[in-house]
Amino acid sequence: MTDEPLYAEWGFTDAEWGLLVGLPQGVLTAASAATHDSARKTRAENQAGLDKISEARASVSTLVSAVAQAALVAAGDPELGEDPPVIEPADPVGYGQDVIARAAEASAVLAAKAAPADAETYKHWLVEITDTVVGAASTGGVLGIGGEPVTDRERAFRDDLGKALS
């Protein structure tokens, strides 16, 4: 038996593992911040994103399952009633660009070190988190009626994320 963490056995450095573990929360935050919403809608988006991250603990991909578990330890586990902080970046556009750059970096790390099925599952999961967050609350409308289900800025973030991961 070794004292080495599982991610090291898979060949990831501490920095690479930190990138992979931090990215789901970063994607959640960037997707939510792409369009400014009310506090209630932002909370709904964050909760939906955290639920999507939580669900991934049951992934058939050992990598995705381990990343989801580590991400929830860092951010707070909704199944334990923990309320992670709602992060609202001062510069949402800049934050989104940073997340896209980190996603491209993660894609390169995965291509070099992960099994192809794990890499694809992880990348698909990030896009699913984005879709879940941007679909959790419409923008505009009155008393929850009407409004845009997904705004152009949310769609652009999702498209840019997909390109960075491909």
C-alpha positions as CSV (number, residue, x, y, z in Angstrom):
1,M,0.0,0.0,0.0
2,T,1.2,3.5,-0.8
3,D,0.7,6.8,0.9
4,E,0.5,8.5,-2.4
5,P,-2.9,10.1,-3.3
6,L,-5.0,8.4,-5.9
7,Y,-4.5,11.3,-8.4
8,A,-0.7,10.8,-8.1
9,E,-1.1,7.2,-9.0
10,W,-3.0,8.3,-12.1
11,G,0.0,10.5,-13.0
12,F,-1.4,13.9,-12.1
13,T,0.7,16.5,-10.2
14,D,-0.8,18.5,-7.3
15,A,-1.3,21.5,-9.6
16,E,-3.0,19.4,-12.3
17,W,-5.3,17.8,-9.8
18,G,-6.1,21.2,-8.4
19,L,-7.0,22.4,-11.9
20,L,-9.3,19.4,-12.5
21,V,-11.0,19.7,-9.1
22,G,-11.5,23.5,-9.2
23,L,-12.8,23.6,-12.7
24,P,-16.4,22.3,-12.1
25,Q,-17.0,25.1,-9.5
26,G,-15.4,27.6,-11.9
27,V,-17.6,26.5,-14.7
28,L,-20.7,26.8,-12.4
29,T,-19.7,30.3,-11.3
30,A,-18.9,31.5,-14.8
31,A,-22.1,30.1,-16.3
32,S,-24.1,31.7,-13.5
33,A,-22.3,35.1,-13.9
34,A,-22.5,35.2,-17.7
35,T,-25.8,37.1,-17.3
36,H,-26.6,39.1,-14.1
37,D,-29.7,37.8,-12.4
38,S,-31.5,38.4,-9.1
39,A,-30.1,36.9,-6.0
40,R,-32.9,34.3,-6.0
41,K,-32.1,33.2,-9.5
42,T,-28.4,33.1,-8.9
43,R,-29.0,30.9,-5.8
44,A,-31.2,28.6,-8.0
45,E,-28.4,28.4,-10.6
46,N,-25.8,27.7,-8.0
47,Q,-27.9,25.0,-6.4
48,A,-28.6,23.3,-9.7
49,G,-24.9,23.3,-10.6
50,L,-23.9,21.9,-7.2
51,D,-26.5,19.2,-7.5
52,K,-25.0,18.3,-10.9
53,I,-21.5,18.1,-9.4
54,S,-22.9,16.0,-6.5
55,E,-24.5,13.6,-8.9
56,A,-21.2,12.9,-10.6
57,R,-19.9,11.1,-7.5
58,A,-21.9,8.1,-8.9
59,S,-20.2,8.4,-12.3
60,V,-18.9,5.2,-14.0
61,S,-15.7,7.2,-14.6
62,T,-13.5,6.8,-11.6
63,L,-11.8,10.0,-12.5
64,V,-15.0,12.1,-12.6
65,S,-16.3,10.4,-9.4
66,A,-13.0,11.3,-7.6
67,V,-13.0,14.9,-8.9
68,A,-16.7,15.4,-7.9
69,Q,-16.0,14.1,-4.4
70,A,-12.9,16.4,-4.0
71,A,-14.8,19.4,-5.5
72,L,-17.6,18.9,-2.9
73,V,-15.2,18.6,-0.1
74,A,-13.7,21.9,-1.2
75,A,-16.9,23.7,-1.9
76,G,-19.5,22.1,0.4
77,D,-21.7,19.1,0.0
78,P,-25.4,19.9,-0.6
79,E,-26.4,16.4,0.6
80,L,-24.9,17.3,4.0
81,G,-26.8,20.5,4.1
82,E,-23.7,22.6,3.6
83,D,-24.3,25.9,1.9
84,P,-21.3,26.8,-0.2
85,P,-20.7,30.4,-0.9
86,V,-22.3,32.0,-3.9
87,I,-19.4,33.6,-5.8
88,E,-20.2,36.6,-7.8
89,P,-17.0,37.7,-9.7
90,A,-16.4,41.5,-10.0
91,D,-15.5,41.0,-13.6
92,P,-17.8,38.3,-15.0
93,V,-16.4,38.5,-18.5
94,G,-12.8,38.3,-17.3
95,Y,-13.7,35.4,-15.0
96,G,-15.4,33.5,-17.8
97,Q,-12.4,34.0,-20.0
98,D,-10.1,32.7,-17.2
99,V,-12.4,29.6,-16.8
100,I,-12.2,29.0,-20.6
101,A,-8.4,29.2,-20.5
102,R,-8.3,26.8,-17.6
103,A,-10.6,24.4,-19.4
104,A,-8.3,24.4,-22.4
105,E,-5.4,23.7,-20.0
106,A,-7.4,20.8,-18.4
107,S,-8.2,19.4,-21.8
108,A,-4.5,19.2,-22.6
109,V,-3.7,17.6,-19.3
110,L,-6.4,15.0,-19.8
111,A,-5.3,14.3,-23.3
112,A,-1.7,13.6,-22.0
113,K,-2.5,11.7,-18.8
114,A,-6.1,10.3,-18.6
115,A,-7.7,7.4,-20.3
116,P,-9.7,8.7,-23.3
117,A,-13.0,7.6,-21.9
118,D,-12.3,9.4,-18.6
119,A,-11.2,12.5,-20.4
120,E,-14.3,12.6,-22.6
121,T,-16.6,11.9,-19.6
122,Y,-14.9,14.8,-17.6
123,K,-15.2,17.3,-20.5
124,H,-18.8,16.3,-21.2
125,W,-19.6,16.7,-17.5
126,L,-18.3,20.3,-17.5
127,V,-20.6,21.1,-20.4
128,E,-23.5,19.4,-18.6
129,I,-22.8,21.6,-15.5
130,T,-23.0,24.6,-17.7
131,D,-26.3,23.5,-19.4
132,T,-27.8,22.8,-16.0
133,V,-26.8,26.2,-14.5
134,V,-27.9,28.3,-17.5
135,G,-31.2,26.4,-17.7
136,A,-32.0,26.7,-14.0
137,A,-33.5,30.1,-14.1
138,S,-34.8,32.3,-17.0
139,T,-33.7,35.9,-17.3
140,G,-36.2,38.7,-17.5
141,G,-39.9,38.3,-17.4
142,V,-42.3,39.2,-14.6
143,L,-42.9,37.0,-11.6
144,G,-41.2,34.0,-13.2
145,I,-43.4,34.3,-16.4
146,G,-41.7,34.9,-19.7
147,G,-38.1,35.8,-20.0
148,E,-35.2,34.2,-21.9
149,P,-34.5,30.6,-20.9
150,V,-30.8,30.9,-22.0
151,T,-29.3,34.3,-22.9
152,D,-26.9,35.0,-25.7
153,R,-24.1,35.6,-23.2
154,E,-24.8,32.2,-21.5
155,R,-24.9,30.5,-24.9
156,A,-21.6,32.1,-25.9
157,F,-20.0,30.9,-22.6
158,R,-21.2,27.4,-23.3
159,D,-20.0,27.5,-26.9
160,D,-16.6,28.8,-25.9
161,L,-16.3,26.2,-23.2
162,G,-17.1,23.5,-25.7
163,K,-14.4,24.8,-28.1
164,A,-11.8,24.9,-25.3
165,L,-12.5,21.3,-24.4
166,S,-12.4,20.0,-27.9
